[in-house]
Amino acid sequence: MQQKEEQIGLLAPPESGAEKSRAGRPKSGTEAERLDLLLDAATTIFLKEGYGLASIARIARAAGVSTRTIYEKFPNKGALLIAVIKRLVVSELTKVIENGVLDTCTPEKALTTLGTIIITRVTSPDAVSLYRLGLTEAQRIPELAEKVCQAGPMRTEDLVAGYLASQVKRGTLEIDDPTKAAQLFISMITDAPLRHALFGLAHQIEQRSLDLHVQSVVKLFLRGSQPRDK
């Protein structure tokens, strides 16, 4: 049991003397900026070395901080990977939905905004690489794969479902199951573009094509979800 916990990163290894003597945090920048620098370094190391070979010590060196500083923010390597995924995939979506700005838009405009954010995020080079990483680690560390899924795809579904549910209450949409509807919407938005990206063909898709894709998905989705008298 202890061996599996260490593999997943649930147990934090003690710092060496050299690591303790290193500067604990960058000397300049706000806390948010320092966190961004740390997550930048973690992203680079995870993508370069893979989850299994990446170490907190290696990430600390790349970020210019001590391992203690990282463990003050994240209890283990798995939690750090989850933070990387959340920032990369759902942070922008979370802000847009939770700040209430979409409630001032029509469902068509709001869903177009959500679709554009989702497709832009999930087909970014780093997100695609992390997606591949998650698939690679799924069989070796299923517990980690489940957490990655919860942090990325499932969190995205929850956010979109929350928006759809709010619109059902407002009477702008008629949907029996917002969660199922969110899953269908996200699948229609991401399926073809993500498949191209996974096979290294993202460069063949122009931004105009992505915009038209999102618009067509939104129109199709709304045909089945708007009140009949609209």
Salt bridges, closest charged atoms under 4 A:
GLU15 OE1 - ARG68 NE 3.12
GLU31 OE1 - ARG25 NH1 3.87
GLU31 OE1 - ARG34 NH2 2.69
GLU31 OE2 - LYS73 NZ 2.25
ASP36 OD1 - ARG87 NH1 3.19
ASP40 OD1 - ARG87 NH2 2.82
GLU49 OE2 - ARG58 NE 3.13
GLU72 OE1 - ARG25 NH2 3.54
GLU92 OE1 - ARG121 NE 3.18
GLU98 OE2 - ARG155 NH2 3.44
GLU137 OE1 - ARG140 NH2 2.75
GLU143 OE2 - LYS4 NZ 3.42
ASP191 OD2 - ARG195 NH1 2.96
